[in-house]
Amino acid sequence: MSVSEAIRPTAVTAPAQSRRPGVGTVYRWELFKLRYQKRTYLGLGASAIVPILFVLAVHFQHHRNGGDFAFSSYLDRSGLAVPLVMLLFGAVWLFPLITALVAGDIFASEDHNGTLKTVLTRSLERQQIFAGKALAAATYAVAAILVSGTIAVIAGCIQSGFNSVQSLSGTIVAAPKALELVYVSLLVYLIPILTIVAIGLMLSVVTRHSAAAVVGTLMISLLFQLIGILPGLGATQPYLLSTQFQAWQGFLRTPTDWAPVIRAVWVCAMYGVPALVASYIVFLRRDVAGG
């Protein structure tokens, strides 16, 4: 037997082993499935339409006095104020709901359709399935925030121009720098949003019911909002998940205030990591033999 004949089986076997499905396979498949689900376009559509509606409202009410919230006086001076105002008010229900639409459904839908048992019979480990689905849910949340922010920038600049913005410290920030700060703010805003993803995944795994998981995730987000405004509970506010949605404002101060950003990282981890671990453990221990 020649040397080439001796090594030929190895050359054939190696690619077959490398093609064994893993986390990447699950991740790509979940993204593929999201392309054909109505809730995907419902969330992304809301992310795109709400900024446009907001800019239209600004356009038709520009003659009125501005509100008393941050950046309100700049809405008709610079389009870069629009995504910042959207971040101010989006934390109440909009972005948590958009996030929950997929995070709360991605595991529960398998139970509803009776496909989880089939998925687990493939050459995949449970941890690979969990990781792939979690990454897909997180990717959707990131995409929704970036779509909303980008359309808010474009629509706002069409309406009010690509002009400088006044920071929360009163400093005038040039338009290019302000655009950079907008996207940095969006990235910081993703910290609590990804925590919402973790909570949604947990409820999706535990309840096995899409509607219950989606509504439950939104209710938990609103509950944090409620606790933050109740009298006598002011001391808890720095440690509430709802407060961390404002951490991005640290970048709109001169000099940059890193304290709320750092706090957002560990406070969100305090809520998100246990939720993610709980969903992971429940999923690994799930008995699918009986349905």
PyMOL commands that set and color helices and strands:
alter all, ss='L'
color gray80, all
select helices_A, chain A and resi 3-18+23-34+38-60+72-74+81-90+94-103+108-113+116-120+126-160+175-207+210-229+234-239+242-252+259-285
alter helices_A, ss='H'
color red, helices_A
select strands_A, chain A and resi 165-166+172-173
alter strands_A, ss='S'
color yellow, strands_A
deselect
rebuild
show_as cartoon
